[in-house]
Amino acid sequence: MRRPAVDDPLWLGQYRVLAELARHETTRVLLGSGPDDRLVALALPGTAGSRAETAALSAVLEADPDASTPWHASEFHPGPSLPDVPDPLPEPAVVRLAAGIAAELTQLHSAGLAHGNLNASHVRLTSSGARLIPRAAGKDPADDLLALGALLAAQSAIPEALRRCLADNATAAELLEAIGPATAPWPPEVEKLIAERTAELAQFLDAQPAQDATEPVIYQVPDTPDSPEPPRRPASRRGILIGALAVVIAGLAAWIAWPAPDALPPAPQPPLVESGFLVARGHPQFLQFSHDGQLLATMNADFTMDVLDVGTRKPIGRRLGPFPQTGLTGMAFSPDGLALIASRVKESQLTTQTWDPRTGRELGAPLVVDGIDRDGGSPALSSDGRLLAVPMASPRRLDLWRVADRTRIGSIDTPATFHYSEFSPGGRALAVYEWDGHSAHPGRLRLWDTASLKPAGDPIALAENDQLCCLAFRPDGRTLITTSGEARTAAKVHQWDTTTHQELRPVFTLAPAQIDQQSGTVFFTMALAGLDDQHLLALSAGTLVVLGLDGKQEGAGLPGVASLTVSPDRKTVATTSGSTADKTVHLWREP
């Protein structure tokens, strides 16, 4: 069982997709949750040609064979399939196995259908008995009974009553009647496997109520430790049942394992756990939280922008754009959250606009700058949307603009061929990287005071071939994190003291940037401040990892991440994937 792929649907009908249960050549099975908290198995066959058969299956709760992704849902019960059981079942358990399969076949045959592929892999052993994975591709119910006889013959002990029924070509209903009540417990090894499958579900379940599949969904994380505790929500029926079942079965499994309680040490907690997700209108490529964390802006692959209200869980205002063939260079909210500022470039022109994020109404006239240097650098927007650093072509320089009144404050001399800049939090300082383009010539990194437009101390001399691609400040502005490296070469991460301009810790490396050959998505490599002062976050070749300040990775990474942003309170990481079909923004927090 694993989390769905980035291009999997978030919903199938009324069922929210939670995980992937199985993958075969022509069929995939997903775990879903219904509006009544019922767990379902969502089968995605390779073709939609079984419309009548699927609709007639009594085990199928709902189906949509005409959907772009055909599917059908059946009730899900955690437990191992029969081949996962290491030893043949004893006689009482074989009777229980036969009773469960016979009951399933009775329902199927009464609808005039046959299973058609009854084998051990289609039988699941659950705490409530044996279950048959729904299928209706057969033509003759008698074939199912022959297959059942062969399946039972593989077990060590078949009661004589079962042998007679199977030899006399009894129907499934007659076999079920001959068996009668079958309540014998499963062997201890089966109970242990059921306990493991049940425990595995815990990471995919949550206590949130199911939402309308037509609405964006977001699960919120408390704002601060001092925030008043929200009213306690009654536990869902599914949560109570799964929890109680896991406790009882886990107790049995522990008794079975005695006297070696330390044989299975507790698994280490992952560095980040998913706290929820929201669904954007388009595929989000860039994200930005407002300063109070109540709004989230997305720049989408179709060159539109959206604003989502975290409190109401819905988009607000109108969609902004589209802005055809333009490249976003910066996106920020004003400190009061009343304005959304975004900059974009087209050819040699920069346009910066300001909107009311709750209505989509443009505020004031745009700031338009012509003659920018597209080859040597990229504009930078301060995190409060107040200042803009614009690389100019002739002569080469950085012009600083005040966005609100469209006023040029002054210029910073940057004659180098390539330069890249980043504002510190609050915009008090501007870090500028300069390089002349010669591989044998090292670049330099200089910090500028944006009020006086004078350099703050001596420049930082970089090593030869240490070409920077990303700059990031810690929230207090005292540390500057730089990432250098080109495609197919390991990226180096440095951490600089912004006052002394000395390295705080030894350099460490990350995997190089990668390009997905199928989708064309570029997975950049970069490091930035983490959720606390002792950690960093890094995108390393499409995988989000949590690092200590020494560069050592903690826990497993999160693959398929194309971009991310961190909430201002440093409690939540929002990520997007590289798939253009994925409209999901995943939210992560510390365990």
URLINMO-V946407 format. One record per backbone hydrogen bond with DSSP energy under -0.5 kcal/mol. NH is the residue of the N-H (numbers start at 1). CO is the residue of the C=O. Records with the same first field share a line. If there is no record, write none. Layout:
NH: CO, CO
//
This chain:
2: 20
8: 5
12: 15
15: 12
16: 14, 33
17: 10
18: 31
19: 31
20: 2
21: 19, 29
22: 29
24: 27
28: 44
29: 22
30: 42
31: 19
32: 40
33: 16
34: 38
37: 34
40: 32
41: 74
42: 30, 40
43: 41, 72
44: 28
45: 43
46: 26
54: 50
55: 51
56: 52
57: 53, 54
60: 57
61: 73
62: 73
64: 71
67: 64
70: 68
71: 64
72: 43
73: 62
74: 41
75: 59
76: 39
82: 120, 123
84: 81
85: 82
94: 90
95: 91
96: 92
97: 93
98: 94
99: 95
100: 96
101: 97
102: 98
103: 99
104: 100
105: 101
106: 102
107: 103
108: 104
109: 105
110: 106
111: 107, 108
112: 109
113: 108
114: 138
119: 117
122: 119
123: 120
124: 131
125: 80
126: 124, 129
127: 78
129: 126
130: 96
131: 124
133: 122, 131
137: 115
138: 114
141: 139
143: 140
144: 140, 141
145: 141
146: 142
147: 143
148: 144
149: 145
150: 146
151: 147
152: 148
153: 149
154: 150, 151
155: 152
156: 89
157: 89
159: 157
163: 159
164: 160
165: 161
166: 162
167: 163
168: 164
169: 166
170: 165
175: 171
176: 172
177: 173
178: 174
179: 175
180: 176
190: 187
191: 187
192: 188
193: 189
194: 190
195: 191
196: 192
197: 193
198: 194
199: 195
200: 196
201: 197, 198
202: 198, 199
203: 200
204: 201
205: 201, 202
215: 212
220: 218
227: 224
240: 236
241: 237
242: 238
243: 239
244: 240
245: 241
246: 242
247: 243
248: 244
249: 245
250: 246
251: 247
252: 248
253: 249
254: 250
255: 251
256: 252
257: 253
258: 254, 255
260: 257
263: 260
265: 263
273: 589
275: 587
276: 587
278: 585
280: 278, 583
284: 282
285: 299
286: 299
288: 297
290: 295
293: 290
296: 308
297: 288
298: 306
299: 286
300: 298, 304
301: 283
303: 300
305: 320
306: 298
307: 316
308: 296
309: 314
310: 294, 308
311: 294
313: 309
314: 309
316: 307
317: 358
318: 359
320: 305
322: 303
323: 303
324: 322
326: 323
327: 345
328: 326
329: 343
330: 343
332: 341
333: 383
334: 339
337: 334
340: 355
341: 332
342: 353
343: 330
344: 351
345: 327
346: 349
349: 346
350: 369
351: 344
352: 367
353: 342
355: 340
356: 361
357: 355
359: 356
360: 356
363: 354
364: 362
367: 352
368: 366
369: 350
371: 348
372: 348
373: 391
374: 372
377: 373
380: 389
382: 387
385: 382
388: 401
389: 380
390: 388, 399
391: 389
392: 397
393: 371
397: 392
398: 412
399: 390, 397
400: 410
401: 388
402: 407
403: 386, 401
406: 402, 403
407: 402
409: 400, 407
410: 400
412: 398
414: 396, 412
418: 435
419: 376
420: 433
422: 431
424: 429
427: 424
428: 425
430: 448
431: 422
432: 446
433: 420
434: 444
435: 418
439: 437
441: 438
442: 440
444: 434
445: 460
446: 432
448: 430
449: 454
450: 428, 448
453: 449
454: 449
456: 447
457: 455
460: 445
461: 459
462: 443, 460
465: 439
466: 463
467: 465
468: 466
469: 483
470: 483
472: 481
474: 479
477: 474
480: 496
481: 472
482: 480, 494
483: 470
484: 492
485: 467
488: 513
489: 486
491: 510
492: 484
493: 508
494: 482, 492
496: 480
497: 502
498: 478, 496
501: 497
504: 495
505: 495
508: 493
510: 491
514: 523
516: 521
517: 515
520: 516
523: 514, 521
524: 522
526: 539
528: 537
530: 535
535: 532
536: 547
537: 528
538: 545
539: 526
540: 538, 543
541: 539
542: 524
543: 540
544: 558
545: 538, 543
547: 536
548: 552
549: 534
551: 548
554: 546
555: 553
558: 544
559: 557
560: 542
561: 542
562: 560, 576
563: 576
565: 574
567: 572
570: 567
573: 588
574: 565
575: 586
576: 563
578: 560
582: 579
583: 581
585: 278
586: 575, 584
587: 276
588: 573
589: 273
//
